Amino acid sequence: MNKLVVVLLLLLGAGAKAQTDELVKPDYKAIEKNSKDKNSPLFFDSLLERFNRADTTLTVEDKRHLYFGYSFTKKYSPYGSNAEAHKDLTTLLNKPGSHNRKDLEKLIALCDKILKEDPFSIKIREYRLFFLKTLGRTEELLKEDFRLNCVLDAILSTGDGTSTTNCFYVISVANEYEIINILGFNFNGEQALIENNYDYLELEKNAYNIAGFYFDISRSLQSLKF
């Protein structure tokens, strides 16, 4: 197990170990085929239904097909979704003073609206977790925590981000920055497109001396061709 994988385990906790011990690049051809096959146990709609009800029997392979399979659906939009709901969410979040119960319920509803179009937004699921926790809705909180970890498991099972060869694979531009943040690092503002296929995001100085992370963004780029 290489140095960065150990770092990821320390940052994410022991629960991530099973997902990060074996790093495997996604086979997009196989994922597209399986996710569109209604008779396959990896059919996207079936996996999404299980994800939505927080089915804890989902395997890492299921999660990978779910996350990457979404990029082969008509709803897929890698560069943003539901700008109006995002605007309303930001406005309510920035409301002066504390948020009352009604505000929190509205914030959850706005998150739900965004997630219908962008089900694998890490940031929005983190928001939803916080609002549910604040309201004391423990059962829903546990389900949301599982869904968030499904997304993280899918992405972190693909690489360690240290090079183009061992990069993280993502289907959303936003997921790049979200992964950096959830791992406890900060983006320093410098970004480069490498070989017309990878994003390299530099990090602020950190205790692990990691200069930056590489992300394969081929699915996002391919979507621009249609």
C-alpha positions as MATLAB code, in Angstrom:
seq = 'MNKLVVVLLLLLGAGAKAQTDELVKPDYKAIEKNSKDKNSPLFFDSLLERFNRADTTLTVEDKRHLYFGYSFTKKYSPYGSNAEAHKDLTTLLNKPGSHNRKDLEKLIALCDKILKEDPFSIKIREYRLFFLKTLGRTEELLKEDFRLNCVLDAILSTGDGTSTTNCFYVISVANEYEIINILGFNFNGEQALIENNYDYLELEKNAYNIAGFYFDISRSLQSLKF';
ca = [
       0.000    0.000    0.000;
       1.629    3.280   -1.056;
       2.152    6.382    1.069;
      -0.815    8.350   -0.234;
      -3.247    5.470    0.256;
      -2.138    5.363    3.896;
      -2.751    9.113    4.106;
      -6.239    8.651    2.648;
      -7.006    5.992    5.243;
      -5.884    8.261    8.061;
      -7.997   11.117    6.738;
     -11.134    9.113    6.001;
     -10.926    6.612    8.851;
     -10.781    2.829    8.995;
     -14.116    2.496    7.197;
     -12.468    3.462    3.933;
      -9.868    0.681    4.079;
     -11.798   -1.904    2.093;
     -12.413    0.570   -0.686;
      -8.865    1.886   -1.002;
      -6.786   -1.293   -0.623;
      -7.373   -2.170   -4.282;
      -7.346    0.697   -6.762;
      -8.882   -0.092  -10.142;
      -9.443    2.184  -13.129;
     -13.053    2.170  -14.345;
     -13.702    0.193  -17.526;
     -16.033    2.653  -19.226;
     -16.997    0.293  -22.055;
     -18.060   -2.413  -19.621;
     -19.793    0.088  -17.350;
     -21.759    1.589  -20.248;
     -22.819   -1.872  -21.434;
     -23.851   -3.114  -17.994;
     -25.549    0.100  -16.893;
     -27.788    0.069  -19.988;
     -28.661   -3.634  -19.781;
     -32.024   -4.007  -18.053;
     -31.275   -7.670  -17.369;
     -27.982   -6.939  -15.640;
     -27.691   -6.650  -11.843;
     -25.580   -3.583  -12.663;
     -28.387   -1.844  -14.587;
     -28.196    1.828  -13.633;
     -31.854    2.351  -12.722;
     -31.770   -0.670  -10.393;
     -28.598    0.539   -8.700;
     -30.008    4.055   -8.317;
     -33.132    2.678   -6.634;
     -30.964    0.722   -4.192;
     -28.783    3.777   -3.591;
     -31.811    5.970   -2.877;
     -33.104    3.553   -0.234;
     -29.582    3.233    1.213;
     -29.206   -0.473    0.514;
     -26.137   -1.448    2.539;
     -25.588   -4.587    0.438;
     -24.249   -2.444   -2.422;
     -20.725   -3.610   -3.235;
     -17.825   -1.425   -4.355;
     -18.407   -2.656   -7.915;
     -22.093   -1.695   -7.599;
     -21.100    1.774   -6.392;
     -18.626    2.208   -9.248;
     -21.243    1.217  -11.830;
     -23.742    3.547  -10.175;
     -21.457    6.589  -10.098;
     -19.771    6.173  -13.472;
     -22.887    4.698  -15.085;
     -24.685    7.979  -14.454;
     -22.450    9.585  -17.080;
     -24.111    7.385  -19.713;
     -27.640    8.590  -18.917;
     -29.565   11.440  -20.530;
     -29.696   13.370  -17.244;
     -25.923   13.593  -16.971;
     -24.555   17.141  -16.821;
     -20.941   17.452  -15.599;
     -20.816   21.233  -15.428;
     -23.713   22.139  -13.184;
     -27.435   21.669  -12.681;
     -30.484   23.550  -11.415;
     -28.906   26.985  -11.083;
     -32.098   28.396   -9.546;
     -32.129   25.870   -6.689;
     -28.426   26.482   -6.066;
     -29.090   30.224   -5.925;
     -31.994   29.781   -3.497;
     -29.871   27.477   -1.345;
     -27.018   29.985   -1.172;
     -29.409   32.830   -0.352;
     -31.013   30.924    2.511;
     -27.651   29.706    3.820;
     -26.460   33.321    3.975;
     -29.577   34.514    5.769;
     -28.644   36.808    8.696;
     -28.975   35.216   12.110;
     -29.594   31.572   12.943;
     -31.730   29.197   10.902;
     -34.992   28.060   12.461;
     -36.633   24.684   11.915;
     -38.628   25.971    8.943;
     -35.429   27.244    7.317;
     -33.721   23.889    7.803;
     -36.663   22.024    6.285;
     -36.533   24.385    3.291;
     -32.776   23.858    2.970;
     -33.280   20.084    2.895;
     -35.981   20.480    0.240;
     -33.613   22.581   -1.891;
     -30.882   19.968   -1.494;
     -33.345   17.296   -2.602;
     -34.233   19.376   -5.646;
     -30.571   19.698   -6.646;
     -29.827   16.028   -5.991;
     -32.592   14.933   -8.361;
     -30.476   16.356  -11.184;
     -27.048   15.888   -9.616;
     -27.304   12.828   -7.334;
     -23.564   12.544   -6.730;
     -22.819   16.053   -5.511;
     -20.616   15.550   -2.460;
     -21.079   19.118   -1.242;
     -24.873   18.998   -1.377;
     -24.956   15.649    0.413;
     -22.683   17.089    3.103;
     -25.096   20.005    3.496;
     -28.012   17.600    3.751;
     -26.186   15.587    6.412;
     -25.643   18.699    8.508;
     -29.260   19.853    8.245;
     -30.598   16.390    9.155;
     -28.239   16.202   12.133;
     -29.321   19.648   13.326;
     -32.967   18.573   13.143;
     -32.230   15.332   14.978;
     -33.513   13.136   12.149;
     -31.167   10.255   12.954;
     -32.644    7.561   10.698;
     -32.457    9.791    7.621;
     -29.018   10.994    8.701;
     -27.621    7.450    8.688;
     -29.040    6.792    5.232;
     -27.587   10.020    3.883;
     -24.209    9.206    5.403;
     -24.287    5.869    3.574;
     -25.121    7.551    0.257;
     -22.295   10.048    0.650;
     -19.854    7.248    1.364;
     -21.059    5.374   -1.720;
     -19.904    8.305   -3.859;
     -16.577    8.526   -2.038;
     -16.012    4.769   -2.287;
     -16.570    4.863   -6.052;
     -14.112    7.713   -6.639;
     -11.427    6.684   -4.141;
     -11.386    3.117   -5.485;
      -9.986    4.369   -8.808;
      -6.589    5.773   -7.833;
      -4.581    7.833   -5.384;
      -4.339   11.025   -7.441;
      -0.532   11.125   -7.467;
      -0.048   10.932  -11.248;
      -1.925   10.608  -14.525;
      -1.395    6.856  -14.255;
      -2.820    6.685  -10.732;
      -5.315    9.543  -10.951;
      -8.753    9.825   -9.394;
     -11.552    9.296  -11.928;
     -14.531   11.663  -11.669;
     -17.585   12.456  -13.780;
     -18.135   15.933  -12.365;
     -15.886   18.979  -12.305;
     -17.272   19.874   -8.876;
     -16.297   16.444   -7.541;
     -12.614   17.323   -8.080;
     -12.735   20.206   -5.608;
     -15.048   18.306   -3.266;
     -12.624   15.380   -3.034;
      -9.765   17.745   -2.220;
     -11.798   19.383    0.538;
     -13.174   16.203    2.057;
      -9.658   14.768    2.265;
      -8.675   17.784    4.326;
      -6.646   19.702    1.749;
      -7.081   23.146    0.198;
      -6.861   24.041   -3.493;
      -4.310   26.822   -4.074;
      -5.985   28.196   -7.199;
      -3.575   26.738   -9.758;
      -5.032   24.283  -12.257;
      -3.774   22.728  -15.497;
      -5.255   20.514  -18.219;
      -2.796   17.690  -18.899;
      -2.772   15.756  -22.193;
      -6.325   16.978  -22.889;
      -7.604   14.330  -20.498;
      -6.573   15.152  -16.937;
      -7.041   18.025  -14.536;
      -4.144   18.752  -12.213;
      -5.124   20.788   -9.167;
      -2.357   22.177   -6.981;
      -2.769   22.118   -3.207;
      -1.852   24.605   -0.547;
       1.107   23.624    1.623;
       0.150   20.657    3.791;
       1.611   18.312    6.411;
       1.818   15.452    3.905;
       3.861   17.433    1.350;
       1.419   16.520   -1.410;
       1.787   19.076   -4.209;
      -1.442   18.320   -6.042;
      -3.904   15.750   -7.345;
      -4.582   14.442  -10.852;
      -8.133   13.730  -12.002;
      -9.248   11.886  -15.122;
     -12.043   14.031  -16.571;
     -12.541   12.131  -19.832;
     -16.263   11.539  -19.269;
     -16.852   15.259  -18.694;
     -14.885   16.168  -21.820;
     -16.600   13.538  -23.953;
     -20.002   14.909  -22.990;
     -19.099   18.160  -24.766;
     -18.931   16.308  -28.077;
     -22.654   15.607  -28.126;
];
